[in-house]
């Protein structure tokens, strides 16, 4: 089967890799450069058991984290580039009235005392805070930005950059995909265009950009942070060698990509309130990314409502985490086999269906 995948972020490239390794002829069309949007901008936390996840994500996240070791091994073997895990635990903090966690009560997600939190993270501000310890990992998505395109092409898929998909339609023999340069045909089409997905299929894909501003700071030597620190309004993700990523805002401002100094200063200040040593860190980089968001903050995975047309987008803040599971599920859907997890909560068109039902 010939498959055209629109969008070369982590979701699109992971799907292409999965399909190519299963014998499909895959062509990826990317409006800009591969892995240059939300995937490049992400923090890289693999928070499969995040207590703030919607319950509907539980199965999908559990499947994806189970697939991750094999996924990374495959990417490394095909690309020749290492994608290593940077951290192996997260300390989650809340304060005051926010101190009630949606606890998972699992061996890898449990409450710890303020004294224990201070022991694990020296310098932590513990007053009036509660803490959860999560045994979860993180990676640097920019490692994947280098390795994943190489792995996908090594598996036999084709990547065509600077090629925006303008429209897609079904016909008797499959699908027709129109770009500015040409119109191409295939047996199937998968929309993985992230925040731009609705522009390709406006009648069936309801997704919008959710801007996130972030920065990287460098701690004075020999200071460093061993674990991810998270609070409701800020997180800190170590990258090694004293560098810490601080994020991130969630803004509904359309496709505005501006980075605002005042917002960055506030993020840095919020980080210092939780872990005061970071106040002396030097800012070395800042950026923004446009996450693909849906009305209920759950991804769109399934049929786009036309024969041969599929959707895999809307992963919001969990694209890095959910990529391996999404790749597997899209392959299963194309093969006509039952998907590994229930997809009811992720079906495209569900938001409109709910609105119509409420109006009746």
Secondary structure, DSSP 8 states (H G I E B T S, - for coil): -EEEEE--SHHHHHHHHHHHHTT-EEEEE-SSSTT-SHHHH---EE-TT-TTS-GGGHHHHHHHHHHHHHHHHHHHHHHS----EEES-EEEEEEGGG-------BTTEEEE-HHHHHHHSTTB--TTEEEEEE--EEE-HHHHHHHHHHHHHHTT-EEE-S--EEEEEEETTEEEEEESS-EEEESEEEE--GGGHHHHSTTT---EEEEEEEEEEE--TT----SEEEETTEEEEEEETTEEEEE---B--TT-----HHHHHHHHHHHHHHBGGGGG-EEEEEEEEEEEE-TTS--EEEE-SSTTEEEEE--GGGHHHHHHHHHHHHHHHHHT---SS--GGG-TTHHHHHHHHHH-
